[in-house]
């Protein structure tokens, strides 16, 4: 069994909203209120709370990776409770998860204007930041640390093989600007094109297979650094490994592979369940030399279908013709290779595969409420319930 898959390093992005669920660009004020001055990140011991590009979005993460899924859930739930207590008392504000805010208008968004603002100013000279792919996306990022080169390369390539199907389970962004999007995963739809000025940064989202760190850097960091240099981008700010925007990236600074393809879920428990599912699947794949590694081109095509159609997407895979069938196969792998603790969370993912991801569930609930009220009110009621889920750490429907 691979020692790589022993701990989980989660990062969560939540919107700060008022009682009507309107975004509140006050993360800087919240940080100053709890820390005394404005910084990028506040360490609370077991967890930290910090800023994102958008002034209304906050990042939550553990201070160190979790060996136990239950400890992951308890610690991040405590983090949410701690910040919620401050928000409710000082601002009568709430937190909202999910992949996109359902009613946010781009003109309402403020970009972080304190430390690190030079990075965002440099980005704005190259990219059009005034789009949903920058200002209205929230992802759940999962870091899986590696021990050595061989395990890192094997893990990276294994992750690439399952990435196209994860959004089928994790999609939670069906609505934006108070309208139903054309895709099941609209966050990824916008993410796919948000850096089109320099395509080498995102690639095809699905990482290319590699045989070494040197090959990885040649394909990613070196390539987009050359492209950025042609645009006179400041090397000291943007020619960095973290700028790589594929669905999974190697973070040499933390000796981990960071999975970035997941929409944020409605509550911490659901994020933990996704993490357990992914880790158990990878554990099985990395110990099964017969698992089929599909060509990169097919993986990219499968992802594009899944982003649009979710679980119903038609895909090319030896274990199924639809994303749902492939996910059912992955669930079998996860169930066989999960630890005792991980198995407690897998039923949540199985239900999402069987009855639909959050995008599917949200649209069904909105459709029910439209029978008794108008569309905007239906959205408000459903997303208020989803905010309740985050506060209570309860899985939605």
N, C-alpha and C positions, 0 to 999 in steps of 0.2 A: 504493500500500500504506500502510495506516495506521501512522504512527509510534508510536501508542499501544502497539502490541503488539510491543515490542522487548525488554522485560525481564519477569522473573517474580519475585514476592515471596512466597515460601512461608512458612507457619507450621504447625508440626506439634505434635500433642498425643499424648504417650505415657504409659502407666501405669508407675509404678515398682512392681515385684512381687518377691516372694521366689522361692526355687527351686521352690515348689509353686504359683507364679503367684498367690498371694494379694496383694492390694494393700498396699503399705507407705506410710503417710502420713508420709514422711520428706523431702519435697522441701525443707523449710526447713533440715533438718540437712545435706542435701547442699549447698545453697547456702552455708551457713555453713562447711562443710568446705572448699569450693573458694575461697571469697572472704574468709572470716574473720569475717563477720557476716551477719545475715539481711537480705537486700534482695529486691526483686521480681524483679530481672533481673541476670544476670552477663554482662558483655561479654568474650568471648574473642578479640576482634579480628575474625575473619572471620564468626563466628557468636555467638549469645547463647543462654543457658539461663535459664529463669525459671519462675515459679509460675503456677498456674491456680487456679480456685475450689476444686477438690478438692486436699487436701494430698498425695495420692498421684499427681497428674498434673503432668507437666512440659511446658513449651513450648520448642520448639527453632525457631530461625529465623535466617536470614542477617542480617548487620549491614547489608547493603544489597541491593537487588534484583540478580538475576542476569541478565546478557545471554545467557549460555550455559547450556543445560540440563545439559551435562556438568559445568560448574563448580558448578551447583546440586547435582547428585548428589554430587560429590566433597566439597564443603564441608559439607553436612548429614550425609553419611556420617562425615566426620571428627568432627563434633559428637557424633554418636551414639557413636562409638568412644571419644572422650574421656571422656564422662560414664559410659559403661559401665565403663571401666577403673576409675574411682573407685568406682562402685557395687559392682563385683565384689570389689575389694580391701577396702573398708571394711564393706560390709553383706551381701556374697554375694547381691546383688540383680541384677535384670535389668530390661529395658524391654520393654513389650508395646504394639504399635500397635493398629489396628482401631477400629471405631466405638464399640464398647461392651466393657466387661470381661465375660467370660462367666459368672462366678460371684459377682461382687460383691453383697453385701447392703447395702441402704441404711443400716442401722444401724451398719455398719462404717466409714462414710465420715466423715472429719473435714474441716471447711472451713478454708481458710487463715485463720490467726488473727494475722497480723502486719500490716505496713503494707498499707493498702487494706481492712482488715477492716471499716472503717466502711461501705464500699460494700456489702459482703455483709450486714452487719447491717441496713442500710436496705432491701436487697432482701428480706430474710427477713421484714420487717414487712408486705410487700405480697404476696409470693409464697410458696407452699409449696415451699421448697427441698428438702424431703425426698422427692424423686422422681427417677426415672431421667433425666428431661429436664434436670436440673441436675447431678446427682451421678454419673451414669454415661454420659456422652457424650464422645467424642473426635472432633474434626473436623480435616480437613486444609483449611486456608484458603489461598486463592490470591489475591494482590493483583496487579492489573494497572494500573499507573500510567497516567494520562492527561495530555495536554499542554494542552488547552484545553477550553472549554465545549462546543463542537460535537462534538468527538471523545468527550468524556465522556458526553454524552447518547446519542449513537449507540451507544457501547460498552455502556452500561447497559441500553438497550432490547434490544440484540442478546443480551446475557447472559440477560435475562429470557426470551427466546425459546427458549434451549436448556436452561435450568435444569431443567425437568421431566424430562428424559431422562438427565441426568448421574447421578442415583442408580441408574439401571438398570445402569450400568457400575461405579459406585463403591461400591455397598452392601457392607458388611463386618460387619454387626451382626445375625447371625441368632439368636444365643443370649444370654440374660441370666438371671441368678439360676439358672444351671444348668438352664435349660429352653429349648426351642425357641420362639421368638416367633411370633406370628401373621402378622408382616409380613416381607418380604424385608429392608427397611431399618428395623429397630426403633429405631435412634437417631433417625431423622427422625420416626418415629411418636410418640415421646415429646417431641421438640422441637416438634412441631406444637401441643402443648397445655401446654407448661411455663409459659407466661405468660398463661394464659387469663383471669386476673384483670384484665389490661389488654390486650385483643386487638389494639389498634392498634400495639403494639410489634412483633409478629410479622407482622401483616397475614395474608395468605394464603400466606406464605413466598415465593411468586413476586412479585417487585416489580411495582408498577403502572407502566405506561408514563409517561414524563414528557417535557416539552419544554424544561425549564430547571431550574437549581438551585433557583430560588425555588419552582417547583411541587413538586420533590422534597421540600424542607424542609416545605412546607405539608402534604403527604400523610403524611410520616413524623414527623420530630422535633417539629414544632409540634403535631401532633395528639396524639401520646402524651405530650408535655409537659403539655398541657391536661388529659389524663386522669389523669396522675400528680398534678397539682396538686389535683385533686378529692379525692385520697386523702392529701393533706398530705405527699407525698413530698418529701424535702429537695432543693431545686432545685440546690444546689451539688454534689450527689453523683450524681443520677440523670437530670437533664434534659440528657443528652449524646447526641451523634451515634452513639457506639459502642453505645448501648443498642438501637438499631434492630436487630431480630433477623430481618429478612427473609433470604432465601437469597443475596442480594447487596446490599451497601450501599455508599454513597459515603463514603469516608473523606477528608474535606477536610483533615485534619491531615497526611496523607501523599500527597495528590493521587493517590488510587488508588481503584479499585473492588475491594472485597473479596468474593470468592465464598465463601460459608459452608455450602453445601449438601452438601459432600462428606464421606463417612466417611473417617477416616484409613485408610490402606492398611497392608499388612504390612511393607513396606520402603520405603526412600527411592526406590529405582529405580522402583517402581510409582507413587509420588507424582509423580515427574518425568514419567513416561509420561502420566499424567492431565493434567498441566499442558501438555505439548506438544500433546496431543489438543485440549484446550479452546482453547488459543491459536491453533492452526491452523484450527480450525472458525470461530472468531470472525473471524479474518483473512479467510477466504473469505466469510462472511456480510456483513461490513462493506464488502466490495468487490463485492458482488452485489446490485444494486438490485432484483432480481426475487425474492429470497428471501422466502417468505411469512411475514409477522408475524401470528401467530394472536391472536385476542381474548384478553384477560387471563383471562376466565372459563374458556375452554377450556384454557388453560395450567394453571390451578389444578386443574381436573378431571383433566387428564393426570397432573399430579404426584401427586395422591392415589391414582390407580391404580398408578403406578409404585412408590410407597412400599410398597404392599401386595404387588404382584405382580412387581416388577422387570422384567426383560427380556420376560417373557410378558404384561405388562400391555397391555390393549386401550386404544388412544389415538385421539384425533381429530387426524389430521395428513395433509396431502396427499401425503406421501412414505411412508406406511405405516400399517397398522392396528394394529401392535404396537410396543412400545418398541424391541424388537430391530430391527425394520425401519427405524425412524427412526434408530437409532444406526448402522446400516449406511450409511444415507444421509449422516449426519454424518461417518462415517469417510471416505467418498468425498470430501467437501468438505475434510476435514483432509489427506488424502493429496495432493490437488491443490494445496493452499496451504501445505504444511509446508516449512520450511527443510530443508536437507540434514541438519542435526543432529537436528531434530525427527523426521525420517523414521526414524531409528534406533530411536526409542522407540515408534512407532505400532503395530508388530506385537504388542506386549504388550496394548494396548487392543483390537486386533482379535480377539485370542484370547479376551479376556474377553467380548466381544460374541458371539463364536461359541459358546463352551463354557460361559459363565456367569461372573457376578461372584464376588467372594470369598465372599459369603453362600452362593451356590449351591455353590461348591467346598467350603467348610467343612462344610456339611450332608452332602454326598456322602462326604467323608472320615470324618466321625463315624459315618455309617451303616455304612461298611465296618468300622470298628473295633469297633462294637457287636457284631458277629458273634463277636468273640473276648474281649470284656471288657464291663464295665458302662458305663452312660452317662457317669457322672462321670469315669471313667478315660479313656474315649474322648475326652471334651472336653479333659482334661488333655494327652493325647498330641498331639492336633491343634494345640492352642494353644501347646504347647511348641515344636512345629515352626515355628509362625508367629513365635514369639519368636526362634527361631534365624534365621529369614529376615531379621528386622530387624538382628540382630547381624552377619550375613554379607552383608547387602544383596543378597539373592537373592529373585527372584519365586517365589511359592508355586505349585507344581503347574501 
